[in-house]
Amino acid sequence: MSNREQKKKLVGPWRSLQVVIWLVGIYILASRDWWWPGILILVAISALYEGFLQRFAPRAFEERAPVDTPKPVVEMPPEPARAISSIPAQEHRIDLLPQVCPSCNGPIRGHEVKWTGPQSANCPYCGTNLPMSKA
């Protein structure tokens, strides 16, 4: 077989029978202590089995799919540094949030809501704008 031909492997019950041949063979070799030349006989039996299948059951083999070559990784250029704003960040007023959403009755937690402004947030469950309580 040349290097350009695809290697075929056994599939289905034919592969299972190949495994049984090896397991029974190894068991016999171990129980009888016939390691040499028994292992050579086991390899020959396995090769004869595959040759028999190639001749009389060619559908027992399936071609292996060619190995995919890894795709090159495209590196993105680094993002330009953002200018630091001199305006101090406004803090979110968690204490103004309601306990539950008035629309879906979902529990409201400050770290889960989507803040749309310093005193404006949307429900994480239904997306409704939450009414803030008066300070």
N, C-alpha and C positions, 0 to 999 in steps of 0.2 A: 504494500500500500504506500503510495507516495505521500509526501507531506502536504500536498494540496488537497487531497481528498478529505472529506469530513469524517471524523470518527463517529461510528454508530454505536449506540448502546442498547442493551436489552430493555424492554419495557413490559409492563403488565405482569401476568403470571409467569412468563418466561424468566424474568429477572428473579422472581421468588424461587423458582425451581433451581436457578443457579446458586442462590444463597443456601438453599437446602443441601445441595450437593457439597458445598464447601463446609457447612456446619457438621454434616454427618461425617464427611471425610476427616475433618480435624478431630472430631470425637473418636473415631476409630483409630487414628494415628496416636492420639494421646492415651487411649485406654490400652492399646497393644504395645505402646512404646516403639512404634515403627517410624519414627521421624525421618530417618534416612534409609532408603530411598522413597519412602511413602509419600513425602511431599511432592516429589517429582511425578509420581503416579497420579496424585490428586490434580496437579496442574495439567497433566495430559488428559485426564478425564474431563476437566473443565474446558480445555481447548477443543476436544472432540465434540462436546455438547454444543459449543458455539458454532463449530463447523457444520454440524448436523442441522442446526437451526438456520444457518445462512443458506443451506441448500434446499431444505424442505419447508421452511417457514420464514420467508424473507420479511413478512410483516411483523415479526417479533422484534425487529430492530427499528429504531427511530434515529434520524439524523440529529446530531446536536446542533443547536443554533450557534452561529458564529459568535464569538465573544465580542461584545461591544467595546469599542475603544473609548476610553474616557474623553468627554468633551472638554476642550480647553476652558479654563475659568477666565472670564472676562472681568478684569478689575475695573471698578468704577473710580474715576478721579475723586480725590478727597473734596468734600464740600468746603467752600470758602468759609473762613471764620466769620461769625456773625458779630456785628458791632454790639457792644454791651450798652444797653440803654441806661441813661443816667436817671430815668424816672424810676422811683422805687416801685416794686411790684405791689399791687393791691392784694390784700389778703381776702380770702373767701370767708364769709361769715357763716360758719357751720351752725352757730347757735340760732340763726334765723330760719333754718330748715324745718319743715314740718316733720312729725314723727312717721307718718305714713303718707303715701301719695293719695291725693283726693280722687284721682281717676281710677287707679287699679288697686288701691289699698296695699301696695307693696311697701315693705319697710325701707325707710330712707336713711342712708348712712353717708356721711360727708365724704368718705374716700371712694364711694361708688358712684356718686352722681356725676353728670357731665356738666361742668361749670361753663356757663355761657357769658358770664360777667362776674364782677366782684360780689354782687348780691343777686345773682340770677343763675338758676340751675335747672337741668332737665332730669326727669325720673330715669333711672338706669333700666327700668323694666318696660315702660310704655312710651317714654320719650316726651311726656307731657311737661310743660314748663311748670315748675313748682312755685306756688305762692309763698313768699317770704313773710314771716311774722314781723310785726312792727317792733323796733328796738326800743 
